[in-house]
Amino acid sequence: MSAERLLLIGRSPADSSGDPAPPPAPDWVQAEPRAIAAALARARAQPSGGWFVLDASRALGRRARRYVVAGVELVAWRGSDGLAVAPDACPHMGAQLHLGHVDGAGRIVCPWHGLALGERRHGRWCLLPAHDDGVLAWVRLDSHLQPGERATDSPILPPRPARFLDAVIRVEARCEPEDVLANRLDPWHGTHLHPRAFARLRVLGADDDSITARVVYRVLGRIGIEVDARFHCPDPRTIVMTIVAGEGVGSVVETHATPLEPGRSAIVEATLATTERGALDWMLRGAPVLRRVVAARSRRLWVDDAAYCERRFALGTQVETR
């Protein structure tokens, strides 16, 4: 079967002729379950500092919102000093605080009896360590540190571009965080599961720390952009794709998996797009519209990827022993 004729636009990797090279083996041979499982084990051994992603920074304002992280019910809002996260149960009689309101002093007010809670501890109730990196909102749960792991003052963030257009999506799936990472540690599925998004994909190399693939992203039909993308895991619940050659070098896609309860996870994916060209200023001026476009594309991809994760979770260890 002849290769699809593509029109590539933008800057391509320096050593690319624009023509597909013959793969060393079929994708189903290269996507070796034991190798993916080994890469996943290395990722899960990374320290997290106790941090979990809640949501996009923009999702949180003065209105309180409820979250569940690793079975812990939380309430999050913007207080007088920025992002605030705390247990969702009022220490008085257990009311759900997210059903209350935030007062003028930035405190969460209980909907049952009006107890205002903020920076001061009230019995066992107190604010939890929280961090807003400008793109994502995080919470630290010291009770969920792994044996021998130390809490850190802030999340372990991957390198990000200095200036970027960002878009964040949050979806939920019936799986564990490890299933989300395994999905991204298997780039070979790209053109098969997402033919409308990727025209070509070839893995260039893999080592203990990363996987690098050359991929053509479809812009419209047969028009595409070719880049080299590196995948690596900075912590046990995150995998990052960084463009290392071609158009948009330095752009990243951070995929964060947050456990909600056994067998259910939130997938929070942040796309940080940049370019060395003057187009970045134009992109930033059109940010409200472009964010919606990028987010819609990401959500479409995660319809299939979430199904992949859920199927892997349903199969359990079978996928690692075939």
C-alpha positions in Angstrom: 0.0 0.0 0.0 1.5 3.4 -1.0 2.2 6.0 1.6 -0.3 9.0 1.7 1.0 12.0 -0.1 1.2 14.9 2.4 1.8 18.6 2.1 4.1 19.6 5.0 4.1 23.2 6.2 6.2 25.0 8.7 9.7 24.1 9.9 10.5 20.4 9.7 13.2 18.5 11.6 16.7 19.3 10.1 17.3 15.7 9.0 13.9 15.1 7.6 13.4 14.9 3.8 9.6 14.9 4.3 9.4 11.4 3.0 8.5 8.5 5.3 11.3 6.1 6.1 10.4 2.4 6.2 9.8 1.3 9.8 12.1 -1.2 11.3 9.2 -3.4 12.2 5.4 -3.2 12.2 4.0 -1.0 15.0 2.4 -4.0 16.8 5.8 -5.6 17.0 7.5 -2.4 18.3 4.8 -1.7 20.9 6.1 -4.5 23.2 4.0 -4.9 26.3 6.9 -5.8 28.6 9.0 -2.8 27.4 6.0 -0.5 28.1 5.5 -2.0 31.5 9.2 -1.5 32.3 9.1 2.1 31.3 5.9 2.5 33.4 7.7 1.0 36.4 10.5 3.5 36.1 8.1 6.3 35.9 6.2 5.2 39.0 9.4 5.1 40.9 9.9 8.8 40.5 9.2 11.1 43.5 6.1 13.3 43.5 6.7 15.4 46.6 3.1 14.5 47.6 1.5 16.8 44.9 -1.6 16.2 42.8 -3.1 18.3 40.0 -6.6 19.5 40.7 -7.6 21.5 37.6 -6.7 24.4 35.4 -5.8 27.6 37.2 -8.6 29.4 35.3 -11.2 26.9 36.6 -10.8 28.2 40.1 -12.2 31.6 41.3 -14.1 33.0 44.2 -16.8 30.3 43.9 -15.9 27.2 45.9 -15.5 23.9 44.0 -15.5 20.3 45.2 -12.8 17.9 44.3 -11.9 14.3 45.3 -8.2 13.3 45.3 -7.2 9.8 46.3 -10.5 9.4 48.2 -10.1 12.7 50.1 -13.0 15.2 49.7 -11.6 18.7 49.1 -12.9 22.2 48.6 -10.9 24.7 46.6 -11.4 28.5 46.0 -9.6 31.8 45.6 -9.0 33.3 49.0 -7.4 36.6 50.0 -3.9 35.1 49.4 -4.7 33.2 46.3 -5.4 29.5 45.8 -6.9 27.8 48.9 -7.6 24.1 49.3 -9.0 22.4 52.4 -11.0 19.4 53.6 -14.6 19.8 52.3 -16.2 18.8 55.7 -16.9 21.6 58.1 -15.2 20.9 61.5 -18.4 21.9 63.3 -21.0 19.4 62.1 -19.6 18.0 58.8 -21.4 20.2 56.2 -20.0 20.2 52.7 -18.2 23.5 52.5 -18.3 23.7 48.7 -22.0 24.4 49.1 -21.2 27.6 51.1 -19.8 30.9 49.8 -16.6 32.8 50.0 -16.9 36.0 52.1 -15.2 39.4 51.6 -12.2 38.3 53.6 -11.6 35.3 51.3 -12.9 32.7 53.8 -15.1 29.8 53.1 -18.4 30.1 55.0 -20.3 27.0 56.1 -23.8 26.7 54.5 -25.3 25.2 57.7 -24.3 27.5 60.5 -22.1 30.3 59.0 -18.7 29.3 60.4 -16.1 31.2 58.4 -12.9 29.2 57.8 -9.6 30.5 56.4 -6.0 30.7 57.3 -6.5 30.0 61.0 -6.7 26.3 62.1 -10.1 25.3 63.5 -9.6 22.1 65.5 -8.2 19.5 63.1 -9.4 21.5 60.1 -6.8 23.6 58.3 -5.7 24.7 54.8 -3.6 22.2 52.9 -0.5 23.1 51.0 -1.6 24.4 47.6 0.3 25.7 44.6 -0.8 27.7 41.5 1.8 27.6 38.7 -0.1 29.9 36.5 -1.5 27.1 34.3 -2.5 24.4 36.8 -3.7 24.3 40.4 -2.1 21.7 42.7 -2.7 20.3 46.2 -0.3 18.4 48.5 -1.5 15.4 50.5 1.2 14.5 53.0 -0.9 11.5 54.1 -0.4 10.0 50.6 3.4 10.2 50.4 5.1 6.9 49.5 7.3 5.2 52.2 10.6 7.1 52.4 9.3 9.9 50.2 9.7 13.5 51.4 7.2 16.3 50.8 8.4 19.2 48.7 7.6 22.9 48.9 6.2 22.9 45.3 5.4 20.4 42.6 8.1 18.9 40.4 7.5 20.8 37.2 9.0 20.0 33.8 10.8 22.7 31.7 8.3 25.0 30.1 8.7 27.7 27.4 9.2 31.3 28.6 6.1 32.5 26.7 3.3 30.3 25.5 -0.4 30.0 24.7 -1.9 27.5 27.1 -5.1 25.4 27.0 -6.1 22.9 29.7 -8.7 20.1 29.6 -9.9 17.9 32.4 -11.7 14.5 31.8 -12.4 11.5 33.9 -12.0 7.8 33.1 -12.5 4.5 34.7 -8.8 3.6 35.2 -5.8 4.2 37.4 -3.1 6.9 36.8 -0.7 4.1 35.6 -3.1 3.4 32.7 -2.9 7.0 31.6 0.9 7.0 31.7 0.9 3.6 29.8 -1.2 5.2 27.1 1.4 7.9 26.5 4.3 5.5 26.8 2.8 3.7 23.8 3.2 6.3 21.0 3.0 3.5 18.4 -0.8 3.6 18.7 -1.0 7.2 17.4 -1.9 6.8 13.7 -4.0 3.7 14.3 -6.2 5.1 17.1 -6.1 8.7 15.9 -5.9 8.7 12.0 -7.6 12.1 11.8 -5.1 13.7 14.0 -1.8 12.0 13.0 -0.8 11.3 9.4 2.5 9.6 10.3 4.4 8.5 13.4 7.7 6.7 13.7 9.6 6.1 16.9 13.2 7.3 16.5 14.6 6.0 19.8 14.0 5.1 23.4 16.1 4.8 26.5 15.5 4.6 30.2 14.4 8.2 30.5 12.5 9.0 27.3 10.9 8.0 24.0 11.4 10.2 20.9 9.0 10.0 17.9 8.8 11.8 14.6 5.2 12.6 13.9 3.1 14.5 11.3 0.2 16.3 12.9 -2.7 16.9 10.5 -3.7 20.6 10.2 -6.4 20.0 7.6 -6.8 16.8 5.5 -3.4 16.0 3.9 -1.8 19.3 5.2 0.4 18.6 8.2 3.3 19.7 10.4 6.2 17.4 11.1 8.0 17.5 14.4 10.2 15.4 16.7 8.6 14.9 20.1 10.2 13.6 23.3 8.1 11.8 26.0 9.4 11.7 29.5 7.9 11.3 33.1 9.1 13.9 35.7 6.9 12.4 38.4 4.9 9.2 38.9 1.6 10.7 37.7 2.8 12.9 34.8 4.1 12.3 31.3 5.3 15.3 29.2 5.6 15.5 25.4 8.2 18.2 24.4 8.8 19.2 20.8 12.5 19.0 20.3 12.8 19.6 16.5 10.6 21.1 13.8 7.9 23.7 14.2 7.2 25.0 17.7 10.4 23.8 19.4 9.9 24.0 23.2 6.2 23.5 23.1 5.0 21.0 25.7 1.9 18.9 26.4 1.7 17.9 30.1 -0.6 15.0 30.8 -1.3 14.6 34.6 -3.2 11.7 36.1 -4.9 12.3 39.4 -6.5 9.4 41.3 -10.0 10.1 42.4 -11.0 6.8 44.0 -10.0 3.2 43.2 -10.5 2.6 39.5 -11.3 6.2 38.6 -8.9 9.0 37.6 -8.9 12.6 36.4 -6.8 13.4 33.3 -5.7 17.0 33.3 -3.8 17.9 30.2 -2.1 21.2 29.6 -0.9 22.3 26.2 1.7 25.0 26.2 2.3 26.1 22.6 5.1 28.4 21.6 7.1 29.4 18.5 10.2 31.2 17.6 8.4 33.1 14.9 6.5 36.4 15.4 3.2 34.3 15.2 3.3 33.9 19.0 2.2 37.5 19.5 -0.7 36.9 17.1 -1.5 33.7 18.9 -1.6 35.4 22.3 -3.9 38.1 20.9 -6.3 35.4 19.8 -5.8 33.4 22.9 -9.5 33.1 24.0 -10.5 31.6 20.7 -7.4 29.5 20.1 -7.7 28.0 23.6 -11.1 26.7 22.7 -9.8 25.2 19.5 -6.8 23.5 21.2 -9.0 22.2 24.0 -11.6 20.8 21.6 -8.8 18.9 19.7 -7.4 17.5 22.9 -10.8 16.4 24.1 -11.5 14.6 20.8 -8.2 12.7 21.2 -9.0 11.7 24.8 -12.3 10.1 23.8 -10.3 7.3 22.2 -7.4 7.5 24.6 -9.7 7.2 27.6 -11.2 4.1 26.1 -7.6 2.7 25.7 -6.9 3.4 29.4 -10.2 1.9 30.5 -9.6 -1.2 28.5 -6.1 -1.6 29.9 -7.5 -1.2 33.4 -10.2 -3.8 32.7 -7.5 -6.3 31.5 -5.2 -5.6 34.5 -1.8 -7.3 34.4 -2.7 -9.3 31.3 -1.4 -6.5 29.1 2.1 -6.8 30.8 2.5 -10.6 30.3 1.6 -11.2 26.7 
